[in-house]
Amino acid sequence: MRITQETDYALRICRHLAKNEGKVIRSQAISQEEFIPERFTLRILRKLNLAGITGAKRGFSGGYFLKKPKENVSLYDVILAIDGPIVINRCQDPDDPYCSKNCSLGKDFKTCKFHNKFAELQQNIINNFREQTLDKFI
């Protein structure tokens, strides 16, 4: 698993909005202060809006704001909004039935020690990201 550049930008955008909680911030200001190209800023904000993490206000005094309290937005929420679910191995992806040991093709998952260990590790990673909220990064 690797944190993509887009997710890194999204985390910085969310941190910026969390530092300015309760304020509406223009995308240009976020872009400049966080050193993120403006086109990426807008694309990321669109994804964050769709996920319900941020909101947008239109008009002359428009911009973006954090829709939830910073204590309620986890790093996992942001990762999920940008890159989708964390999957450390293809055999852990419910949308991809591939398994090099064929344990997903009718055999019992409990017999595959790799599958079980990867499932445990994946859940630990997810739990760690869920425990980290934006307020801890201000």
Secondary structure, 3 states (H helix, E strand, C coil): CCCCHHHHHHHHHHHHHHHCCCCCECHHHHHHHHCCCHHHHHHHHHHHHHCCCEEEECCCCCEEEECCCHHHCEHHHHHHHHHCCCCCCHHHCCCCCCCCCCCCCCCCHHHCHHHHHHHHHHHHHHHHHHHCEHHHHC
